[in-house]
Amino acid sequence: MEVYLVDGTYELFRHYYALPKARDADGREVGAVRGVLKSVLGMIRGGATHIAVATDHVIESFRNDLWAGYKTGAGVERDLLAQFPLLEEVLMAAGIVVWPMVEFEADDALAASALAASRDERVERVIICTPDKDLAQCVVGARVVQLNRRTRSTIDELGVVKKFGVSPVSIPDYLALVGDAADGYPGLPGWGAKSTAAVLAKFVHVESIPTDSSEWGVNAVSAGALAHTLAQDREHALLFRTLATLRTDIPLFDDVERLRWNGPTDSFVAIAARLDAAVAENGRRPARMG
């Protein structure tokens, strides 16, 4: 079997900005929810048998306590934020396993479930459906891969090395040094993608990088300056790596068969009808989802 793990937060954002707005009979914006539901049901029609969706029920997480600048829900459109609970309700009604994350992030749920599923001998491949670079750390050979559903491109372990210049195990260190603007931490000054990849390709982890750049033996521009910055900001680098490291110790299921889709619940027909009756901004009804 193949297990599909979907980044519901990414999908909701993607559909919110890609699709026309639409409101239900109560005046709630539901356009993005409609899009995600149609997309996930399309995966099932396409043959997905085991599937789960992780969402950021609350944008903030434990990481906000570690770094004041970590991403929050500030600046996110209210119509978009308001669709998270509805998306979770709709997907559950459709019979799909949903993990609404509060203390942790959706990315943590994807990482934890990918590891758990990959340990099951019945699972041939785990497919993490998100382009988020954080999830590259979870890729294992060709067994656990990333799928960008928008571009329809799949990345295995060799693909991660080709894209970032480092293996999956070094991705948290890579992000710690380069920074991740989307998540709100800056990395270290001067540590660009090429130099970081060159150094980590040899030393793998931040703490293994020699303090003396003459010991590096890699092609890195301004190596002396980089070594000085790392020596001065090593604590920040380690903190940022903690932020970038996804948690895999979250118990989400005890048997991969719990992710099998067995059809919608009794409440789905009414919910689907309500979404199908939504009216777009131009006064017309969007195309039906089914």
C-alpha positions in Angstrom: 0.0 0.0 0.0 0.9 3.7 -0.4 0.2 6.2 2.4 -0.6 9.8 1.4 0.0 12.5 4.0 -1.4 15.9 3.0 -0.4 19.3 4.3 -3.8 20.7 4.8 -2.5 24.2 5.8 -0.6 24.5 2.5 -3.6 23.2 0.5 -5.9 25.7 2.2 -3.6 28.6 1.5 -3.0 27.4 -2.1 -6.7 27.2 -2.9 -7.6 30.4 -1.1 -5.4 32.4 -3.5 -6.0 30.3 -6.6 -9.8 30.0 -6.6 -12.7 32.5 -6.8 -14.2 33.5 -3.5 -17.6 31.8 -2.6 -19.9 32.2 0.4 -22.4 29.7 1.8 -25.9 30.5 2.9 -24.6 31.8 6.2 -22.3 34.2 4.5 -19.1 32.3 5.4 -16.3 32.2 2.9 -15.9 28.6 1.8 -14.1 28.8 -1.6 -10.8 27.4 -0.3 -12.5 24.6 1.6 -14.4 23.6 -1.5 -11.2 23.5 -3.4 -9.3 21.4 -0.9 -12.2 19.0 -0.5 -12.5 18.5 -4.3 -8.7 18.0 -4.5 -8.5 15.4 -1.7 -11.5 13.5 -3.0 -9.8 13.6 -6.4 -6.8 11.8 -4.9 -9.1 9.1 -3.6 -10.8 8.7 -7.0 -7.3 8.5 -8.4 -6.5 5.4 -6.3 -5.4 6.7 -2.9 -6.6 4.2 -0.2 -4.7 5.4 2.9 -4.8 9.1 3.4 -4.6 11.7 6.2 -4.6 15.5 6.4 -2.7 17.6 8.9 -3.8 21.2 9.6 -2.6 24.1 11.8 -5.7 24.4 13.9 -3.8 27.2 15.6 -1.0 28.9 13.7 1.2 29.4 16.8 3.0 26.5 18.4 5.6 25.6 21.0 8.2 27.2 18.7 6.8 30.6 19.4 8.0 30.2 23.0 11.5 29.5 21.8 11.9 32.4 19.3 9.9 35.6 19.5 10.0 36.2 15.8 8.6 32.8 14.9 5.6 32.9 12.5 2.1 33.7 13.9 -1.3 34.2 12.4 -0.8 38.0 12.3 -1.5 39.4 8.8 -3.3 36.3 7.6 -6.7 37.2 6.1 -9.6 36.5 8.4 -11.6 34.8 5.7 -8.7 32.3 5.3 -8.1 31.7 9.0 -11.9 31.2 9.6 -11.8 28.3 7.1 -9.5 26.1 9.1 -12.2 24.7 11.5 -14.6 24.3 8.6 -12.0 22.4 6.5 -11.4 20.0 9.4 -15.1 19.5 9.9 -15.7 18.9 6.2 -12.8 16.4 5.7 -13.8 14.4 8.8 -17.4 14.2 7.4 -15.9 12.9 4.2 -14.4 10.1 6.2 -10.8 11.4 5.9 -8.5 11.2 8.9 -7.6 14.8 10.1 -5.0 15.9 12.6 -5.8 19.5 13.8 -2.6 20.6 15.5 -2.5 23.0 18.4 0.7 22.6 20.5 2.6 21.3 17.5 2.4 22.2 13.8 1.0 20.4 10.8 4.5 19.8 9.6 5.2 17.9 12.9 2.2 15.7 12.3 3.4 14.9 8.8 6.9 14.1 10.0 5.6 11.9 12.9 3.1 10.0 10.7 5.6 9.5 7.9 8.0 7.9 10.3 5.3 5.7 11.9 3.9 4.6 8.5 7.4 3.9 7.1 8.0 1.5 9.9 5.1 -0.7 8.8 6.3 -3.5 6.4 2.9 -3.4 4.6 3.6 0.1 3.4 5.5 0.3 0.1 5.8 4.1 0.0 4.9 7.1 2.1 4.1 10.2 0.1 4.2 13.5 1.9 2.1 16.0 -0.1 3.7 19.4 0.4 6.4 21.5 -1.2 7.5 22.8 2.2 11.3 22.5 2.4 11.1 21.6 6.1 9.6 18.2 5.1 12.7 17.3 3.1 14.3 16.1 6.3 11.8 13.3 6.4 12.6 11.9 3.0 14.2 8.4 3.1 15.5 6.9 -0.1 12.6 6.3 -2.5 10.4 4.9 0.4 9.4 8.3 1.9 9.1 11.0 -0.7 7.8 14.5 -1.1 5.1 15.3 -3.7 4.4 18.8 -4.9 0.8 18.3 -6.1 0.8 21.7 -7.8 3.7 20.9 -10.1 3.2 17.1 -9.9 6.9 16.6 -9.1 8.1 14.0 -6.7 11.4 14.3 -4.7 13.2 11.3 -3.3 16.5 11.4 -1.3 18.6 11.9 -4.4 16.3 14.7 -5.3 16.8 16.4 -2.0 20.6 16.3 -2.4 20.2 17.7 -5.9 17.9 20.5 -4.8 19.7 21.5 -1.5 23.2 20.1 -1.9 22.8 18.2 1.4 21.1 15.0 2.5 17.8 14.9 4.4 19.5 14.5 7.7 21.2 17.9 7.3 18.1 19.9 6.3 17.5 21.3 9.8 21.1 22.4 10.0 20.9 23.9 6.5 17.8 25.9 7.4 19.3 27.0 10.7 22.3 28.6 8.8 20.4 29.8 5.7 17.3 30.9 7.6 13.6 30.5 6.7 11.7 33.7 6.2 8.4 31.9 6.0 8.9 30.5 9.5 10.4 33.8 10.9 14.0 33.0 11.7 16.9 34.7 9.9 19.7 32.2 9.9 23.3 33.5 10.3 24.6 36.6 8.4 26.6 35.6 5.3 25.6 32.0 5.3 24.1 31.6 1.8 22.7 28.5 0.2 25.9 27.5 -1.7 28.4 27.9 1.1 26.1 26.3 3.6 25.5 23.3 1.3 29.3 22.9 0.7 30.1 23.0 4.4 27.3 20.7 5.5 27.8 18.2 2.7 31.1 17.5 4.4 30.4 18.0 8.1 26.6 17.1 8.2 25.7 19.0 11.4 26.4 22.5 12.8 28.3 21.2 15.9 30.7 19.2 13.7 31.9 22.3 11.7 35.5 23.1 12.9 35.9 26.6 14.3 39.0 27.1 12.1 37.9 27.5 8.5 41.4 26.3 7.3 40.2 22.8 8.4 37.1 22.9 6.2 38.7 22.0 2.9 35.6 23.0 1.0 34.8 25.6 -1.6 33.1 28.3 0.5 33.3 32.0 -0.3 34.7 34.1 2.6 35.2 31.0 4.7 37.0 32.9 7.5 34.1 35.3 7.9 31.6 32.5 8.0 33.6 30.6 10.6 33.8 33.8 12.7 30.0 34.4 12.4 29.3 30.8 13.4 31.7 31.0 16.4 29.9 34.2 17.5 26.3 33.0 16.8 26.6 29.3 17.4 23.8 29.4 20.1 21.5 31.0 17.6 22.4 28.4 15.0 21.5 25.6 17.4 18.3 27.3 18.4 17.3 27.8 14.8 18.0 24.1 14.1 15.7 23.2 17.0 13.0 25.4 15.3 13.6 23.6 12.0 13.7 20.1 13.4 10.3 18.5 13.0 8.9 16.4 15.9 8.4 12.7 15.2 7.4 11.7 18.8 3.7 12.6 18.4 1.4 9.5 18.7 -1.2 9.9 15.9 -2.2 6.3 15.1 -1.4 2.8 16.3 -2.1 1.0 13.0 -1.7 2.3 9.5 -5.1 0.7 8.6 -6.7 3.5 10.6 -5.7 5.8 7.7 -7.7 3.7 5.2 -10.6 5.7 3.6 -13.9 3.7 4.1 -16.2 6.3 2.6 -18.0 9.4 3.9 -20.0 9.6 7.1 -23.7 10.1 7.2 -23.3 13.9 7.8 -21.3 14.4 4.5 -24.3 14.7 2.2 -25.7 17.7 4.0 -22.3 19.4 4.3 -21.5 18.8 0.6 -24.9 20.2 -0.4 -24.2 23.3 1.6 -20.9 23.8 0.0 -22.3 23.1 -3.5 -24.9 25.9 -2.9 -22.2 28.5 -2.2 -22.4 31.6 -4.3 -19.4 33.3 -5.9 -18.7 37.0 -5.8 -20.2 37.5 -9.3 -23.5 36.0 -8.0 -23.0 32.7 -9.8 -22.6 29.3 -8.2 -19.1 27.8 -8.7 -18.8 24.4 -10.5 -20.1 21.5 -8.4 -17.4 19.6 -6.5 -18.6 16.2 -7.5 
